Amino acid sequence: MEFAKVALAATLLAATTAAPALAKNGVERVPTDIDWSAAKIAAKRSLARDPEAVEKFVAATNGTLRTVELPVLIFGSDAKMETPQFANQKSAYVAFYTLEGAQVSILGSHTVLTGTEDLTGHHQAVAYESIGSGADYNLNRYGAHYTIRLTCDNPIKDVRCRKPEFLNSVVQTLLVVNGAAQ
């Protein structure tokens, strides 16, 4: 079961960096500019606000944070979750949390698609969005895009996946951890 969760997190991360498939259509991923000065200030505030959560996360990543090219967001202690599993591919990462009956991932990326004139949007993106098996909460900070994805084992019965209150509450606990040296 644990392997399946790690495999899901790796799949989500790989999906955010699927550049070769896009290139044949003239679509290209281009890095965004990160506001490192704002991220550094936020990271200092996060460390002062919740040092235990930040220090546990940094220790659990075994130095891999040095290769992440964007600020990393994690949940604070008030979210009442264990330290997440973490994987990154320099310009993207996933922090993966396991809950009873659900999983929460924070996916971060600092790239945008260019050459998308022929791509058609199917709907207007909003901060909170139901996705059938759960819900997404989307935000932009420091020049990067983040998706907090909640998936539930039983999304029809699990109120966390049907109403925005759960995701809204954990988003309020977000902490910033700096990635690569700026």
LUMVOLUM-930413 format. One record per atom (N, C-alpha, C): y, z, x; residue in one letter. Coordinates in steps of 0.05 Angstrom, whole numbers, plus 5000, padded with zeros to 4 digits. Atoms other than C-alpha are relative to their C-alpha. Example, Ala and Ser with C-alpha at 12.3 -4.5 7.8 and 13.67 -1.06 7.14 Angstrom:
BEGIN
+------+------+------+------+
|   yy |   zz |   xx | code |
+------+------+------+------+
| 4976 | 5000 | 5018 |    A |
| 4910 | 5156 | 5246 |    A |
| 5024 | 5000 | 5018 |    A |
| 4976 | 4999 | 4984 |    S |
| 4979 | 5143 | 5273 |    S |
| 5022 | 5014 | 4985 |    S |
+------+------+------+------+
//
This chain:
BEGIN
+------+------+------+------+
|   yy |   zz |   xx | code |
+------+------+------+------+
| 4976 | 5000 | 5016 |    M |
| 5000 | 5000 | 5000 |    M |
| 5025 | 5000 | 5017 |    M |
| 4977 | 4998 | 4983 |    E |
| 5049 | 5018 | 5056 |    E |
| 5005 | 4973 | 5014 |    E |
| 4997 | 5027 | 4988 |    F |
| 5036 | 4950 | 5090 |    F |
| 5013 | 4981 | 4980 |    F |
| 4989 | 5017 | 5021 |    A |
| 5052 | 4915 | 5024 |    A |
| 5030 | 5004 | 4998 |    A |
| 4971 | 4995 | 5002 |    K |
| 5120 | 4949 | 5021 |    K |
| 5015 | 4990 | 5024 |    K |
| 4988 | 5010 | 4976 |    V |
| 5136 | 4932 | 5093 |    V |
| 5001 | 4969 | 4999 |    V |
| 5001 | 5029 | 5003 |    A |
| 5114 | 4860 | 5079 |    A |
| 5021 | 4990 | 4981 |    A |
| 4979 | 5008 | 5020 |    L |
| 5160 | 4857 | 5018 |    L |
| 5027 | 5002 | 5013 |    L |
| 4974 | 4997 | 4987 |    A |
| 5219 | 4883 | 5059 |    A |
| 5004 | 4977 | 5020 |    A |
| 4998 | 5022 | 4980 |    A |
| 5205 | 4831 | 5114 |    A |
| 5005 | 4973 | 4985 |    A |
| 4996 | 5024 | 5015 |    T |
| 5201 | 4776 | 5061 |    T |
| 5029 | 4998 | 4989 |    T |
| 4972 | 5000 | 5010 |    L |
| 5268 | 4797 | 5031 |    L |
| 5019 | 4994 | 5022 |    L |
| 4983 | 5006 | 4977 |    L |
| 5299 | 4796 | 5100 |    L |
| 4998 | 4971 | 5008 |    L |
| 5003 | 5028 | 4992 |    A |
| 5270 | 4728 | 5117 |    A |
| 5014 | 4981 | 4980 |    A |
| 4988 | 5017 | 5021 |    A |
| 5296 | 4700 | 5051 |    A |
| 5030 | 4998 | 5004 |    A |
| 4971 | 5001 | 4995 |    T |
| 5367 | 4717 | 5072 |    T |
| 5008 | 4983 | 5024 |    T |
| 4994 | 5016 | 4976 |    T |
| 5361 | 4676 | 5135 |    T |
| 4984 | 4974 | 5001 |    T |
| 5016 | 5024 | 5002 |    A |
| 5325 | 4613 | 5111 |    A |
| 5016 | 4975 | 5007 |    A |
| 4983 | 5022 | 4992 |    A |
| 5370 | 4566 | 5150 |    A |
| 4986 | 4973 | 5003 |    A |
| 5012 | 5026 | 4997 |    P |
| 5319 | 4511 | 5168 |    P |
| 4996 | 4984 | 4974 |    P |
| 5004 | 5014 | 5026 |    A |
| 5304 | 4495 | 5095 |    A |
| 5026 | 4990 | 4989 |    A |
| 4974 | 5008 | 5010 |    L |
| 5378 | 4492 | 5080 |    L |
| 5011 | 4976 | 5015 |    L |
| 4988 | 5020 | 4982 |    A |
| 5396 | 4447 | 5139 |    A |
| 4994 | 4971 | 4991 |    A |
| 5006 | 5028 | 5008 |    K |
| 5361 | 4385 | 5111 |    K |
| 5016 | 4991 | 4977 |    K |
| 4982 | 5007 | 5022 |    N |
| 5408 | 4387 | 5051 |    N |
| 5029 | 5000 | 5008 |    N |
| 4973 | 4998 | 4990 |    G |
| 5470 | 4391 | 5095 |    G |
| 5013 | 5027 | 4996 |    G |
| 4990 | 4973 | 5004 |    V |
| 5477 | 4465 | 5080 |    V |
| 4995 | 5015 | 5026 |    V |
| 5003 | 4986 | 4975 |    E |
| 5489 | 4510 | 5139 |    E |
| 5010 | 5029 | 4997 |    E |
| 4991 | 4972 | 5000 |    R |
| 5495 | 4586 | 5149 |    R |
| 5020 | 5003 | 5023 |    R |
| 4979 | 4996 | 4981 |    V |
| 5559 | 4605 | 5184 |    V |
| 5007 | 5030 | 5001 |    V |
| 4993 | 4971 | 4999 |    P |
| 5575 | 4676 | 5209 |    P |
| 5028 | 5005 | 4990 |    P |
| 4974 | 4991 | 5009 |    T |
| 5632 | 4713 | 5177 |    T |
| 5012 | 5019 | 5021 |    T |
| 4987 | 4982 | 4981 |    D |
| 5683 | 4754 | 5215 |    D |
| 4998 | 5029 | 4989 |    D |
| 5003 | 4972 | 5008 |    I |
| 5668 | 4829 | 5213 |    I |
| 5025 | 5015 | 5008 |    I |
| 4977 | 4983 | 4994 |    D |
| 5726 | 4878 | 5210 |    D |
| 4989 | 5026 | 5012 |    D |
| 5012 | 4978 | 4986 |    W |
| 5698 | 4924 | 5263 |    W |
| 5018 | 5025 | 5001 |    W |
| 4983 | 4976 | 4999 |    S |
| 5759 | 4969 | 5266 |    S |
| 4998 | 5016 | 4974 |    S |
| 5004 | 4986 | 5026 |    A |
| 5752 | 4986 | 5191 |    A |
| 4972 | 5012 | 4999 |    A |
| 5028 | 4990 | 5000 |    A |
| 5676 | 4994 | 5200 |    A |
| 4998 | 5025 | 5018 |    A |
| 5001 | 4977 | 4982 |    K |
| 5686 | 5042 | 5259 |    K |
| 5012 | 5025 | 4987 |    K |
| 4988 | 4977 | 5014 |    I |
| 5733 | 5086 | 5218 |    I |
| 4981 | 5010 | 4979 |    I |
| 5018 | 4992 | 5021 |    A |
| 5684 | 5086 | 5160 |    A |
| 4975 | 5014 | 5012 |    A |
| 5023 | 4988 | 4987 |    A |
| 5626 | 5102 | 5207 |    A |
| 5006 | 5029 | 5009 |    A |
| 4993 | 4973 | 4991 |    K |
| 5663 | 5162 | 5236 |    K |
| 5002 | 5019 | 4975 |    K |
| 4998 | 4983 | 5025 |    R |
| 5678 | 5187 | 5165 |    R |
| 4972 | 5006 | 4989 |    R |
| 5027 | 4996 | 5009 |    S |
| 5605 | 5177 | 5146 |    S |
| 4986 | 5021 | 5016 |    S |
| 5013 | 4981 | 4982 |    L |
| 5581 | 5216 | 5206 |    L |
| 5011 | 5028 | 4994 |    L |
| 4988 | 4974 | 5007 |    A |
| 5630 | 5273 | 5189 |    A |
| 4990 | 5010 | 4973 |    A |
| 5007 | 4993 | 5028 |    R |
| 5610 | 5272 | 5115 |    R |
| 4970 | 5008 | 4998 |    R |
| 5029 | 4995 | 5003 |    D |
| 5534 | 5270 | 5124 |    D |
| 4985 | 4995 | 5027 |    D |
| 5011 | 5004 | 4973 |    P |
| 5513 | 5279 | 5197 |    P |
| 4970 | 4999 | 5000 |    P |
| 5030 | 4999 | 5000 |    E |
| 5440 | 5295 | 5181 |    E |
| 4988 | 4972 | 4992 |    E |
| 5011 | 5026 | 5009 |    A |
| 5428 | 5229 | 5143 |    A |
| 5005 | 4979 | 5021 |    A |
| 4994 | 5020 | 4980 |    V |
| 5463 | 5187 | 5196 |    V |
| 4983 | 5004 | 5025 |    V |
| 5015 | 4994 | 4976 |    E |
| 5429 | 5221 | 5255 |    E |
| 4970 | 4994 | 4997 |    E |
| 5029 | 5006 | 5006 |    K |
| 5359 | 5216 | 5223 |    K |
| 4996 | 4970 | 5000 |    K |
| 5003 | 5029 | 5001 |    F |
| 5369 | 5142 | 5209 |    F |
| 5003 | 4988 | 5028 |    F |
| 4997 | 5011 | 4973 |    V |
| 5395 | 5126 | 5279 |    V |
| 4976 | 5006 | 5017 |    V |
| 5024 | 4992 | 4984 |    A |
| 5336 | 5164 | 5310 |    A |
| 4976 | 4983 | 4991 |    A |
| 5023 | 5015 | 5010 |    A |
| 5286 | 5128 | 5265 |    A |
| 5001 | 4970 | 5007 |    A |
| 4998 | 5028 | 4993 |    T |
| 5312 | 5059 | 5285 |    T |
| 4992 | 4994 | 5029 |    T |
| 5009 | 5003 | 4972 |    N |
| 5291 | 5070 | 5358 |    N |
| 5016 | 4979 | 5015 |    N |
| 4983 | 5017 | 4984 |    G |
| 5351 | 5033 | 5386 |    G |
| 5004 | 4972 | 4989 |    G |
| 4997 | 5028 | 5011 |    T |
| 5345 | 4970 | 5342 |    T |
| 5027 | 4995 | 4988 |    T |
| 4974 | 5003 | 5011 |    L |
| 5414 | 4983 | 5313 |    L |
| 5018 | 4984 | 5019 |    L |
| 4983 | 5014 | 4980 |    R |
| 5444 | 4955 | 5378 |    R |
| 5000 | 4970 | 4996 |    R |
| 5002 | 5029 | 5003 |    T |
| 5422 | 4885 | 5357 |    T |
| 5011 | 4990 | 4973 |    T |
| 4990 | 5007 | 5026 |    V |
| 5451 | 4886 | 5286 |    V |
| 5029 | 4992 | 5002 |    V |
| 4973 | 5011 | 4997 |    E |
| 5514 | 4844 | 5282 |    E |
| 5018 | 5005 | 4976 |    E |
| 4983 | 4992 | 5023 |    L |
| 5543 | 4877 | 5220 |    L |
| 4997 | 5030 | 4995 |    L |
| 5003 | 4972 | 5006 |    P |
| 5557 | 4948 | 5196 |    P |
| 4975 | 5004 | 4981 |    P |
| 5023 | 4993 | 5015 |    V |
| 5494 | 4979 | 5167 |    V |
| 5007 | 5021 | 4979 |    V |
| 4996 | 4980 | 5021 |    L |
| 5497 | 5015 | 5100 |    L |
| 4974 | 5013 | 4994 |    L |
| 5024 | 4984 | 5008 |    I |
| 5448 | 5070 | 5083 |    I |
| 5009 | 5019 | 4978 |    I |
| 4994 | 4979 | 5020 |    F |
| 5444 | 5122 | 5027 |    F |
| 5003 | 5027 | 5014 |    F |
| 4996 | 4973 | 4990 |    G |
| 5469 | 5191 | 5040 |    G |
| 4980 | 5020 | 4988 |    G |
| 5019 | 4979 | 5009 |    S |
| 5432 | 5256 | 5029 |    S |
| 5002 | 5006 | 4970 |    S |
| 4997 | 4996 | 5029 |    D |
| 5460 | 5262 | 4958 |    D |
| 4982 | 4982 | 4983 |    D |
| 5017 | 5019 | 5015 |    A |
| 5416 | 5203 | 4938 |    A |
| 4971 | 5012 | 4998 |    A |
| 5027 | 4987 | 5000 |    K |
| 5355 | 5248 | 4952 |    K |
| 4977 | 4981 | 5006 |    K |
| 5021 | 5019 | 4991 |    M |
| 5314 | 5194 | 4988 |    M |
| 4994 | 5006 | 5029 |    M |
| 5009 | 4997 | 4972 |    E |
| 5275 | 5196 | 5052 |    E |
| 5014 | 4979 | 5017 |    E |
| 4989 | 5020 | 4981 |    T |
| 5299 | 5159 | 5114 |    T |
| 4986 | 4973 | 4996 |    T |
| 5012 | 5025 | 5006 |    P |
| 5288 | 5085 | 5102 |    P |
| 4985 | 4987 | 5023 |    P |
| 5011 | 5019 | 4980 |    Q |
| 5244 | 5035 | 5138 |    Q |
| 5022 | 4980 | 5005 |    Q |
| 4978 | 5017 | 4992 |    F |
| 5288 | 4986 | 5175 |    F |
| 4990 | 4976 | 5015 |    F |
| 5006 | 5024 | 4985 |    A |
| 5283 | 4914 | 5198 |    A |
| 5025 | 4983 | 5001 |    A |
| 4976 | 5016 | 4999 |    N |
| 5336 | 4866 | 5223 |    N |
| 4994 | 4974 | 5016 |    N |
| 5001 | 5026 | 4986 |    Q |
| 5347 | 4795 | 5248 |    Q |
| 5029 | 4994 | 5009 |    Q |
| 4973 | 5002 | 4990 |    K |
| 5415 | 4805 | 5281 |    K |
| 5022 | 4997 | 4979 |    K |
| 4979 | 5004 | 5020 |    S |
| 5459 | 4775 | 5226 |    S |
| 4992 | 5010 | 4972 |    S |
| 5009 | 4989 | 5026 |    A |
| 5418 | 4807 | 5169 |    A |
| 4981 | 5023 | 5006 |    A |
| 5018 | 4977 | 4998 |    Y |
| 5379 | 4871 | 5157 |    Y |
| 4991 | 5008 | 4972 |    Y |
| 5009 | 4987 | 5024 |    V |
| 5340 | 4909 | 5105 |    V |
| 4994 | 5029 | 5007 |    V |
| 5008 | 4972 | 4999 |    A |
| 5336 | 4985 | 5096 |    A |
| 4984 | 5004 | 4974 |    A |
| 5018 | 5000 | 5023 |    F |
| 5277 | 4998 | 5050 |    F |
| 4991 | 5029 | 4994 |    F |
| 5006 | 4973 | 5009 |    Y |
| 5268 | 5063 | 5010 |    Y |
| 4977 | 4999 | 4980 |    Y |
| 5022 | 4998 | 5020 |    T |
| 5205 | 5083 | 4972 |    T |
| 5005 | 5025 | 4982 |    T |
| 4997 | 4978 | 5019 |    L |
| 5213 | 5125 | 4909 |    L |
| 4975 | 5001 | 4983 |    L |
| 5023 | 4999 | 5018 |    E |
| 5162 | 5148 | 4859 |    E |
| 5005 | 4979 | 4978 |    E |
| 4999 | 5020 | 5021 |    G |
| 5150 | 5087 | 4815 |    G |
| 5021 | 4978 | 5005 |    G |
| 4979 | 5020 | 4995 |    A |
| 5205 | 5045 | 4848 |    A |
| 5005 | 4997 | 5030 |    A |
| 4992 | 5005 | 4973 |    Q |
| 5232 | 5016 | 4912 |    Q |
| 5030 | 4991 | 4999 |    Q |
| 4973 | 5008 | 4997 |    V |
| 5304 | 5007 | 4934 |    V |
| 5004 | 4989 | 5027 |    V |
| 4994 | 5012 | 4975 |    S |
| 5327 | 4960 | 4988 |    S |
| 5030 | 4995 | 5002 |    S |
| 4973 | 5008 | 4994 |    I |
| 5395 | 4951 | 5019 |    I |
| 4998 | 4976 | 5019 |    I |
| 5000 | 5024 | 4984 |    L |
| 5401 | 4880 | 5045 |    L |
| 5028 | 4993 | 5008 |    L |
| 4974 | 5006 | 4990 |    G |
| 5460 | 4863 | 5089 |    G |
| 4999 | 4974 | 5015 |    G |
| 4999 | 5025 | 4985 |    S |
| 5482 | 4796 | 5117 |    S |
| 5030 | 4994 | 5005 |    S |
| 4973 | 5008 | 4994 |    H |
| 5544 | 4769 | 5151 |    H |
| 5001 | 4970 | 5005 |    H |
| 4998 | 5029 | 4999 |    T |
| 5534 | 4695 | 5140 |    T |
| 5006 | 4990 | 4972 |    T |
| 4995 | 5014 | 5025 |    V |
| 5557 | 4647 | 5086 |    V |
| 4990 | 4972 | 5002 |    V |
| 5009 | 5028 | 5001 |    L |
| 5532 | 4579 | 5064 |    L |
| 5024 | 4981 | 4999 |    L |
| 4980 | 5021 | 5001 |    T |
| 5575 | 4518 | 5078 |    T |
| 4986 | 4974 | 4992 |    T |
| 5012 | 5026 | 5009 |    G |
| 5565 | 4447 | 5053 |    G |
| 4986 | 5003 | 4974 |    G |
| 5014 | 4995 | 5026 |    T |
| 5546 | 4472 | 4984 |    T |
| 5013 | 4986 | 4977 |    T |
| 4986 | 5014 | 5022 |    E |
| 5588 | 4423 | 4944 |    E |
| 4980 | 4991 | 4978 |    E |
| 5019 | 5010 | 5019 |    D |
| 5524 | 4397 | 4910 |    D |
| 4984 | 5022 | 4987 |    D |
| 5015 | 4978 | 5012 |    L |
| 5496 | 4466 | 4895 |    L |
| 5015 | 5010 | 4975 |    L |
| 4989 | 4991 | 5025 |    T |
| 5508 | 4491 | 4825 |    T |
| 4994 | 5029 | 4995 |    T |
| 5005 | 4973 | 5007 |    G |
| 5517 | 4563 | 4807 |    G |
| 4990 | 5002 | 4971 |    G |
| 5012 | 4998 | 5026 |    H |
| 5476 | 4585 | 4747 |    H |
| 5014 | 5022 | 4983 |    H |
| 4987 | 4979 | 5015 |    H |
| 5516 | 4646 | 4728 |    H |
| 5021 | 5014 | 5018 |    H |
| 4980 | 4985 | 4986 |    Q |
| 5574 | 4690 | 4748 |    Q |
| 4988 | 5026 | 5011 |    Q |
| 5011 | 4976 | 4988 |    A |
| 5554 | 4744 | 4797 |    A |
| 5018 | 5024 | 4993 |    A |
| 4985 | 4975 | 5006 |    V |
| 5575 | 4815 | 4779 |    V |
| 4988 | 5022 | 5018 |    V |
| 5010 | 4979 | 4983 |    A |
| 5567 | 4881 | 4816 |    A |
| 4972 | 5009 | 4992 |    A |
| 5026 | 4992 | 5009 |    Y |
| 5509 | 4905 | 4773 |    Y |
| 4988 | 4978 | 4983 |    Y |
| 5013 | 5021 | 5014 |    E |
| 5458 | 4855 | 4748 |    E |
| 4971 | 5005 | 4996 |    E |
| 5029 | 4996 | 5006 |    S |
| 5390 | 4863 | 4714 |    S |
| 4985 | 4975 | 5010 |    S |
| 5015 | 5023 | 4989 |    I |
| 5337 | 4819 | 4749 |    I |
| 4972 | 4999 | 4989 |    I |
| 5027 | 5001 | 5012 |    G |
| 5276 | 4830 | 4704 |    G |
| 4982 | 5022 | 5011 |    G |
| 5017 | 4980 | 4989 |    S |
| 5235 | 4872 | 4752 |    S |
| 5017 | 5024 | 5009 |    S |
| 4983 | 4979 | 4992 |    G |
| 5295 | 4916 | 4765 |    G |
| 5029 | 4992 | 4998 |    G |
| 4972 | 5006 | 5001 |    A |
| 5368 | 4908 | 4782 |    A |
| 5011 | 4997 | 5029 |    A |
| 4985 | 5003 | 4975 |    D |
| 5416 | 4887 | 4837 |    D |
| 5028 | 5011 | 4997 |    D |
| 4972 | 4992 | 4999 |    Y |
| 5483 | 4917 | 4857 |    Y |
| 5011 | 4986 | 5025 |    Y |
| 4989 | 5017 | 4978 |    N |
| 5525 | 4869 | 4900 |    N |
| 5028 | 5010 | 5007 |    N |
| 4974 | 4993 | 4990 |    L |
| 5585 | 4885 | 4943 |    L |
| 5006 | 4987 | 5027 |    L |
| 4990 | 5010 | 4975 |    N |
| 5626 | 4859 | 5001 |    N |
| 5016 | 5022 | 5013 |    N |
| 4985 | 4981 | 4985 |    R |
| 5651 | 4905 | 5055 |    R |
| 5001 | 4991 | 5029 |    R |
| 4996 | 5005 | 4972 |    Y |
| 5679 | 4894 | 5125 |    Y |
| 4994 | 4971 | 5008 |    Y |
| 5006 | 5028 | 4994 |    G |
| 5667 | 4818 | 5120 |    G |
| 4971 | 4994 | 4997 |    G |
| 5029 | 5004 | 5004 |    A |
| 5593 | 4826 | 5103 |    A |
| 4993 | 5002 | 4971 |    A |
| 5010 | 4998 | 5028 |    H |
| 5554 | 4818 | 5038 |    H |
| 4976 | 5019 | 4999 |    H |
| 5022 | 4982 | 5003 |    Y |
| 5506 | 4872 | 5014 |    Y |
| 4989 | 4999 | 4972 |    Y |
| 5014 | 4998 | 5026 |    T |
| 5455 | 4874 | 4958 |    T |
| 4983 | 5025 | 5000 |    T |
| 5018 | 4977 | 5004 |    I |
| 5424 | 4939 | 4935 |    I |
| 4981 | 4992 | 4978 |    I |
| 5020 | 5011 | 5019 |    R |
| 5360 | 4917 | 4900 |    R |
| 4981 | 5023 | 4993 |    R |
| 5019 | 4981 | 5011 |    L |
| 5320 | 4964 | 4856 |    L |
| 4978 | 4985 | 4985 |    L |
| 5023 | 5011 | 5015 |    T |
| 5250 | 4943 | 4834 |    T |
| 4983 | 5024 | 4991 |    T |
| 5016 | 4979 | 5012 |    C |
| 5208 | 4986 | 4788 |    C |
| 4972 | 4991 | 4995 |    C |
| 5028 | 5007 | 5006 |    D |
| 5133 | 4989 | 4780 |    D |
| 4997 | 4994 | 4970 |    D |
| 5001 | 5005 | 5029 |    N |
| 5145 | 4991 | 4704 |    N |
| 5029 | 4997 | 4990 |    N |
| 4972 | 5003 | 5006 |    P |
| 5214 | 4961 | 4693 |    P |
| 5008 | 5002 | 4970 |    P |
| 4994 | 4997 | 5029 |    I |
| 5209 | 4962 | 4617 |    I |
| 5004 | 5029 | 4992 |    I |
| 4998 | 4971 | 5007 |    K |
| 5198 | 5037 | 4613 |    K |
| 5018 | 5016 | 5018 |    K |
| 4985 | 4984 | 4981 |    D |
| 5235 | 5060 | 4675 |    D |
| 5030 | 4995 | 4995 |    D |
| 4972 | 5002 | 5007 |    V |
| 5307 | 5074 | 4654 |    V |
| 5017 | 4993 | 5025 |    V |
| 4985 | 5007 | 4976 |    R |
| 5330 | 5067 | 4727 |    R |
| 5004 | 4970 | 5002 |    R |
| 4998 | 5029 | 4998 |    C |
| 5316 | 4992 | 4721 |    C |
| 5013 | 4987 | 4975 |    C |
| 4989 | 5011 | 5025 |    R |
| 5345 | 4983 | 4651 |    R |
| 5030 | 5006 | 4997 |    R |
| 4972 | 4992 | 5003 |    K |
| 5412 | 5018 | 4658 |    K |
| 5013 | 5004 | 5027 |    K |
| 4987 | 5000 | 4973 |    P |
| 5464 | 5017 | 4714 |    P |
| 5005 | 5028 | 5012 |    P |
| 4992 | 4973 | 4990 |    E |
| 5473 | 5093 | 4721 |    E |
| 4986 | 5007 | 5026 |    E |
| 5014 | 4992 | 4975 |    F |
| 5419 | 5102 | 4775 |    F |
| 5012 | 4985 | 5024 |    F |
| 4989 | 5015 | 4977 |    L |
| 5444 | 5046 | 4821 |    L |
| 5029 | 5008 | 5005 |    L |
| 4972 | 4992 | 4997 |    N |
| 5517 | 5065 | 4808 |    N |
| 5002 | 5027 | 5015 |    N |
| 4999 | 4974 | 4987 |    S |
| 5501 | 5137 | 4829 |    S |
| 4992 | 4999 | 5030 |    S |
| 5008 | 5001 | 4972 |    V |
| 5465 | 5119 | 4894 |    V |
| 5020 | 4984 | 5017 |    V |
| 4979 | 5015 | 4985 |    V |
| 5519 | 5069 | 4913 |    V |
| 5023 | 5018 | 5008 |    V |
| 4979 | 4981 | 4993 |    Q |
| 5568 | 5127 | 4912 |    Q |
| 4994 | 5016 | 5025 |    Q |
| 5008 | 4985 | 4976 |    T |
| 5529 | 5159 | 4969 |    T |
| 5000 | 4983 | 5026 |    T |
| 5003 | 5017 | 4977 |    L |
| 5532 | 5099 | 5016 |    L |
| 5015 | 5010 | 5024 |    L |
| 4989 | 4992 | 4974 |    L |
| 5544 | 5114 | 5089 |    L |
| 5001 | 4975 | 5017 |    L |
| 4999 | 5023 | 4981 |    V |
| 5565 | 5065 | 5144 |    V |
| 4990 | 5009 | 5027 |    V |
| 5010 | 4996 | 4972 |    V |
| 5528 | 5062 | 5210 |    V |
| 5006 | 4974 | 5015 |    V |
| 4994 | 5024 | 4985 |    N |
| 5555 | 5014 | 5262 |    N |
| 4976 | 4987 | 5012 |    N |
| 5021 | 5015 | 4988 |    G |
| 5510 | 4960 | 5287 |    G |
| 5006 | 4994 | 5029 |    G |
| 4997 | 5008 | 4972 |    A |
| 5518 | 4921 | 5352 |    A |
| 5027 | 5009 | 5011 |    A |
| 4975 | 4993 | 4987 |    A |
| 5571 | 4938 | 5403 |    A |
| 5021 | 4980 | 4993 |    A |
| 4979 | 5018 | 5009 |    Q |
| 5637 | 4909 | 5380 |    Q |
| 5016 | 4993 | 5025 |    Q |
+------+------+------+------+
//
